[in-house]
Amino acid sequence: MLLIKGGKVVNADETFQADVFIEDGVIKAIGHDLVCPRETRVINADGLLVMPGGIDAHVHMQMPIFDSATVDDFYTGTRAALAGGTTMIIDFVVPKLGESLLAAYDRWRSWADGKVCCDYSLHVAITWWSDVVREEMGVLTKERGVNSFKTFMAYKGYLMLNDPELYAVFSRCKELGALAMVHAENGNFIEEKSKELLEMGIVGPEGHLMSRPEEIEGEATNRAVTLGGLINCPVYIVHVMSRSAADVIVQGLKRGVVVYGEPIGASLALTGHHCYHADWRHAAAYIMSPPIREDPSTPAYLMDLLACNLLHTTGSDHCACSVSQKARGYSNFTQMPNGVTGVEERMSIVWQKGVRTGKLTPNRFVEVTSTTNAKIFNVYPRKGRVSVGSDADLVLWDPSMVRVLSAKTHQTRVEINVFEGIECHGGPKYVIAGGKVVVDPEGLHVTAGAGRFVPNDCFSDFVYNRIEEREKLKVTKGVERSPPPKTA
C-alpha cells in the first residue's frame, strides 16, 4: 500500500491538488485526508506533479538485426523506460518474409514475458501478403490482443510492401477495427539513389542521409494518408521526421482523414548535421530511417504542430545498436543497422522542448506522452490517467529537477547517447509501476518479469467513432441504365 501525499494531480483534461492512495497495483482513492492502514508507505509529493506514467508506443527491444539483435533486450530496455518515467511500452513483432505472423508473435512473447520490468503490448508488422496473412491478422486481433499492424514503404526486398499490398492490409485493418501504422518512405527511390551515391564513392553515414531526402518521406506519407482516406481506414504515421511529412498529415486532417502523426524524441530535439561528423562512430550513432533532418527549424516546427494537436503523440523509436553493430556498414552505408535510442529520454525531451518553451501546458504534456496513446491503443482509462480504478502506473515529476543527458548516466547498453549534453529542466523523481516504487531518489528498483502483457482490443472508440459514422454515409453503387437499343 502506498500514499502519495501533497502532490498536484495532472491529467490531460484537469489539474487539482490531492492525495492518491494505491493498493494491489490500482488507484483506490483520490482526495484529501484519506484514511489509510498504518502500514501504508507515504511519499511526500510537495512540489511534484502526479501524472500518469508515459506510454511509448514505438520501441524495438531485442529486435533481430542481421546475425544479432539490438543490444537492449526487454529487461534493459524497459529498465531504461522506467528510469525516464515511461511505465508502458508497445513493441513491434517483425516476421521474416514468409513467416507465420502467429509464430513470430509467440517468439516475441517468449522473449518479453520473463524480462519486462513494466507492462507492454505488441504491434505486428506485415512484411509480406497472402491469404494466410489475412487470416492470421484475424486470429491476432480476436485471440492475441493485437489491434495495430505496421507496414513499411521502405527496406525494399525484405520489409517493403507495394501499393496493392498496402491496399489489402489497410482494407483488412478496417474490417478488423485495427489501426494501420506506416513507416513512410519511398523505397524504390532510396534503392536507386543509394546505388548512385555508392558509385560516386560516398559510402559513409552521410550517404544514408543523402539517399533519403525529406521529399520522399513527404511523398510516401501522402500516399499512405491518401490511401487511408480512400479506404476509410485510420492511419498512424510513425516517426514523423520532417516538415514535409508533417505538412501532409495536416492537409489530410483538413480533408477529414483519420490520421495520427507521431514525432519522436530525435525529431523534436536533433538535426542531421551529426551525420557529417568527422568521427565515424559519432556520425553512425545518429543513423536512423527516416533520417534526422538537416533543416534546423524542423524540431521547433514539429513541436508547434504537436502543441496544436496537428501532430498527436510522441514515441522514441528506441532501437539500440552498438558501435560494433553499426560498423557492419563502415564501407557501405546501406549495410548499417538503423536506429537510435530515446525510450529513457523521450519524456524529458518533450518537457524541455515543449513545456519549458511555453508551447505545451503540463496537461498537453500528459496527453502527448501518455493519454493519447492509451486512447488510440484502447487501454484508456486503465492507463493514461490518474483516476480511481486506473492502474497505479505513475510518474511524480519534479519541475525543478535539472540534469544533463549523457551516456555516462543512461541505462541503455549503447556507448553513445544521441542527446549527449542536452540540459533538461524537469524529470521523474519517483516512478511507480504496478503500484510498486521502481524509481526514487535512491535509484532504480526494478524486477525482470514484473511487467504484464496488456491486450489491446479492436474498435477503439477514440479511433473508430468517426470511421463508423462515415461508413454509414458511404454509398457505392453503379448507375442504373436502360438497355441499349436493339441492333438490326
N, C-alpha and C positions, 0 to 999 in steps of 0.2 A: 504493500500500500504506500501511496505517495501523495503528498500535498504540496502543490506549488502555490506559494503564498505571496501576495502583494504584487503580482505582475500585471501587465496590461495585455489583455487578450486581443489579438489582431486576426480577424478573418478577412476574407476578400470583400465582404459587404458590411463589416461593422468593427468597431473598436470600443472596448469597455474594460474597466478595472474590475478584476475578480480573482478569486482563488479557484484552483482546479484540483479536484480530488480524483485519484486514479486507483483502481483496484482490478486485479485479474486482467491487466492489459487493456482496460477500457476506461474511458472517462465516465465516472459515475455521478459527479456533481460539479456544478459551477455556481459560484455565488460568494457571499460574504459570511463570515463567522460560521463556517462549515464545522459540523461536529464529526470528528474522525476518531477511530480507535487509537489507543495510546501508543501502539507500536508503529504508527504511521511515520514514515520518514518525511521530514519537512525541508523543502528547498525555499530559501528566501529569494524571491524574484523581484525585489525592489529595483526599479530602473531597467528591468528587462521586458522584452516583448515576447509574449507567449503565442507562438504561431504553429500552424500545422507543419509537420516535417516536410521537407522537399520531396517531390516526386520527379525523378529523372527518367523520362520515357525513351531515352536514346543512349544506350550503352552497349558495349561489346566486351563482355568478360570472357576470358578463356576461349576467344574466337580462333578457330584454326586459320593459320596463315602459312601457305606453302607446307613445309615439313615440320612446323612447330605450332605454337599458339601464342596469342598475346600474353604478355608477362603478368598481367593482373588476372588471377583466376577469380572465382566467385567469392572467395574469402577475402583476399587482399583488396579486391575491387569494392566490395560492399563495406569493408572496414574504412576505406578512403571516403566512400559516400557518407557514412555516418560522421566521420570527422568533420565533414563540411556542412552537416545539417540536413542531408538527404536521408530519408528513412524508408524510401521505397524506390526500386529501380524496375524498369521494363527492358529486358534484353531481347536479342534477336536470334531466333533459330534460323540458321542458313544452310539448307540442304545442299548437298552436292548435285551436280547435273544428273538427272535420272534417279535420284534417291527418293525413297518414300518420305513424305512430309512427316508422317507419324513416327517413323524410325528416327528421323533427325530430332523431332520433338522429345522423344524418350531419351535420346542421348544427352540433350541439353539439361533435361530434368535430372538425370543421373549425375551430371557434373555439379549442378547447383544445389540440390536439396541438402546435402550434408555439409555445405560450405557457407551458405549465405548467412550474413550477420543481420540482415534486415529483410523485410518482406519483398517479394518480387513477383512479376508476371512475365509473360513471354509474348512477343510478336512472332510471326513466322514469315520468312521470305519465300516468295515464289520465284524460283530460279529456272524453271522450265514449265512447260504446259502440256497437259494431256487430260483425257477423261479421268484418269486415276487421280491426278492432282485436284481436279474439280471435286471429286467425291471425297477426297481426304480433307479438303477445306471444310466440307460439311461436318465431318467427324470432329475436327479440331474445334469448331465453334460449338457443337452440341454436347461434346463429351470431355473436352480437354481444357476448357476455359480460355480459348483464344478468340479475340474479337477484332484483330487487326492483322493485315497482311502487307508485307513490304515488297515493292517491285523496284528493279534497277533499270534505269535507262542508259547506264554506262557499264564498264567492265565487259566489253564485247568478248564473246566466246565462252564465258563461264557464269556470268550472273545476268547479263543484259537480256531483256525481253524486247521483241519487236512490237510495233504498234498493234497488229491484230491480236497478239498475245496479251498486251495491256488491256485492250478492249474486253477480252474474255475474262481477265482477272477482275477488272472493275465491275463488270456485269455480275460476276459471281459474288463479289463482296456485297453488292446491293441486294441480291437475293437473300443473302445470309444475315443482313443487318450488320455487316462488319465495316471496318474502316480501311480504305486503300491508302497505304503510305508509299511515298515515292522518293527515290533518290533521282533527282532531275539533272541530268547532263546528257549531251548528245554524244553517245558512244562511238558512232561512226566517224564524226569529225575528230574526236580525240585520237582514234586509231590512225587516221591519215596524217594528222598534224604531228603526232609523235614520230612516225616514220620520217617525216620531213626534217624534224629537228635532229634526230639521231644521225641522219645522213649529213647534216651540217656540222656534226661533231659536238652538238650540245647534249651532253649526257648526264649532267648534274641535276640537283634539285630544282634549279631554275627552269629546267626543261619541263618539269611537271606543271609548273605554273603557266608557262607559255603555251602548253598544249591544251589548256583548259580555260580559255578566256571567259570572262563573265557573261558575254553574249550567249554562249552555248548553254550556260545554266539558265539564262532567261528564256531561251528558245525551248528548251526541254520542259521548263516549268509551264510555259504557255501551252504546250501540247498536253501535259498532264491535267492542267486546270480546265482546258477546253474539253478534253475527253470526259472528265468528271462531270462537267456541266451538262454535256450532251446525254450522258447515260443517267444523270441524276444520282450519281454516287458521290458520297463525301470523300474528299481527298485531303491528306495531311502531307505537306511538303516538309521533309526532314532537312535538317541543317541548311537553313537559308543563309547563304554566304555573301550575297551580292545585292546591290541596289537593283540590278536588272530583274533578278528573281522576285525580289520583294515588290517591285512595281507591278509585275504580272499578277501577283496574288491580290494586290489592292484592286486592280482592274477587274479581276474575277469576282471579288466581293461586291463591287459596284454592280456587276451584272447579276448578282444573286446566287453565284455558285457557292456551295457549301465547301469551303476550303480553309484549312488551318495552316499557318506558317510558323515554323519553329527555328528561330535563330539559336545559336549555341554560344557558350562562353567565348570560344575563339573568335567568332564573327562579331561579337559585341565588344571585344577588347583589343584585338590584334590586327596587324596589317601584314601583307605578304612580303614586305621588304626583307624579312628574315630569310626567305628562300634564296636570296642573293648573297648571303653572308659568306665571307671568305673561308670560314671554318666549316668544313663539310658536315661535321657532327651537328653543329648548331643548325645549319640550313635544313638538314634531313629531318630534324626533330619536328619541324613545322609542316611537313608534307602530309596533306590530307586531301580528300576529294568530297565535294568541290573544294578548290583551294581557298585559303585565307586570301582575301583580295588586297591588291596593292593600293587602291584608292583610299587615302587616309580619312576621307569623310564617311566611309561605309559604316564603321561601328556606331557612330552617333546617329546616322540616318536610320539604321535598323532599330536602335533604341527609341527613337522618336515614334516609329511605327508601332513598336511594342507598347509604348505609353498610350497610344490612341486606339488600341485594340484592332489595328490593321494587321499586325502580327500578334500571335495569340498566346504562345507559351515558350518555354525555353528548355533545352536539353544540353547535353555535354558532348555527345558522340565520343564518349570515352573509349579509346581503342589504343591500349598501351603497348607500343613496340619499342624494344630496346635498341641501343645503338648498333649492336651486332646484327640484329634482325634487319634494321634499315640498311646495313652495309651490303645486303644482298643486291641492292640496286646502285652500288657505288659507281659502276661503269655504265649503267643503263637505268635511267630514272623510271622506266616503265616496269622494272622488276622490283622496285622498292615497295615494301609494305606501307600502306597508307594508315595514318592515324595519329591523333594527338590525345592528350589526357584532358581532364576537366571535371570529373564527377565530384571531386573534392572542392574545387574552386568555383564551380558554377554559381552558387548562391551568393558568395562574397563578391564575385564579379558583377552580378546583376544589381546587388545593393550599391556597390561603389559607383558603377556607371549609370545607374538608374535613380536610386533614391538620393544618393549624395549629390547628384547634379540637379535635383529638383524635378526630374522628369517623371518619376514614379512615386506614388504615395506608398507607405508601408502596406496598405491594403492591396494595391495593384501588384506589389512585390509578391505577396502571398498568392495572388491569382496566377501570376506567370511562372512561379516556381513550384506550385503545388496544386491549387484548386482546379485550374482549367484542365490539367492532365487527369485529375481524379474524375472530372465530369466526362471528358472525352472517352476515357477508357472504362467508364461505368463502374467506378468504385466509390463514388461520392454518395452520401456523406460519411461513409465508413472511413475514407481517407480524405485529406484535403480540407479538413475543417476541425476547429476546436469546438465541440459541442457534446452534450450528454449522449452517450451511446456510440460515439466515434471511437476508433482505435486510438490508444494512447501513444501515437507517434507524433512527437512534438519537438520543436526547437525553441530554446529560450535564448533569444537573440539579444546581444549586447550592442546597442548602437554606439557606445563609446569605445569599444574594442578597436585597437589599431594593430595591424600585423602586416608583414611583408611576405608575399607568396614566394616560395623558394623550394628548390629541390632538396635543400638541407633539412627541411621540416615536413615535407609532404609524405603521405602514407603510401603512395603508389610505388611500384618497383622500378619505374623508368629512371634513367640517370639525369635527364634534363627536364626542367619544368618550363613549358612554353609561356607561362605567366610570370616568369622569374622577374623579381624586382618590383612588381606592381604593389603599391601600398593600398591596403583596403581598410576602410573605416567601417566597423560593424562586423560582427561574426558570431558564431554559435558559442555560448558559454556552457550551456547544458544541452544535451541531445537525449531524448527519451524514445526508445523503440520498443514496442510491445509492452509498454509500462515499466521498462527497466532503464535505469540511467546508464547510458553507454558512453557518454562524454560528459566530463565535468572538469573543473579546474585542475584536478589531479591527473587527467589524461584520458586514455581510451580504455573501455572495459567491455570488449566485445567477445562474443562466443560464436564459433563456427557452428552452423546449423540451427541457430536460434531463429532465423527468419523462416517465414512460411510462404508457400506458393499461394498467390491470390488469383482465383479465376476471374476472368472478365467476361461478363455476359454481353451478348449482342444487342442491337437495337437500343443503344444509349439514347435516352430522351434528348439529351443535350445535342447530340449529333443528328439523330434521325427524325426529330419532330418536323422540321421543315421539309425533309426528304419525303416523308409520308404524305404531308399535306399537298405537296406539289404533284405527287404521283396521282392523287385523286383527280386533279385538274387536267392531267395529261391525257389527251385523246389522240390516238394514232389510227387512222383508217384511210382507206383509199377513197377515190371519187366514184360514186355510182353513175354509170353512163348508160344510155340507151344502146341497144345492139346496133352494129354497123349496118348500113343498107345492104340489101341483097344484090349480089352481082349477077349480071345476065349470064 
